[in-house]
Amino acid sequence: MALFFDTAWFDAKITARNLTRGDVARALGIGDESLADIWKDQRELSARDVAALAALLGVSVGEVAEHAGVSTPVPQSNAREVADQLAEIAERLTRLERMVADMKALLIDLRGRT
């Protein structure tokens, strides 16, 4: 992961798409000076900028964020651990739904007695 703006990566992607930095500035709706600040890592990209760059460069939003130095690494989890956690949540939800149904039946019963 790039800790800072990866100028070489962005320039390579721009060149591969036959674009210029001016094209990027226009796509972001900013001037050349603002784009230069981004390239010098003196201005961070917004979420909108990241999405626009991803579309322009034909890459994922995650790739742009990573190479722009604005992404936070997501810890990798064990698939089995995630499946176990989801199963536990499903069981708890089933118990809660059963409790709500029981309470609803009790309320209906109590209303019928009055």
Steps between C-alpha positions, in 0.01 A plus 500: 500500500623847420541712811501811289374598158654262245577741216668237283197268519256778410721628216526146360122453513443839337748422223348155444160665442651762265406776742684797641510654845285776353235239421516385860465855631194555281346169613546607861372850432818663627778710355849388407644652819264303721585184309871575547435521875341156488796362306739652759291343777408843634127452449302189581242362264136504607278195465344664192847555352593136560183381327556736205861387460399134515248552221744704293787253539289185472610361835328429829432764761711292739801514267476878469462543875793270568733676256381842613595412857147556629397143570523318827604138480216265586606212720461169328271266688477128492204388287411232755499760779267723302268207423489409870420859596222517241354171626502635855326819390239297309429290810465810718265657245285187494475506881409869498233449235355215706494721811326781311238256369443366853461854639258589221291192574501585872385857429222379274395255771504770768294736284242228445454456874413865567 
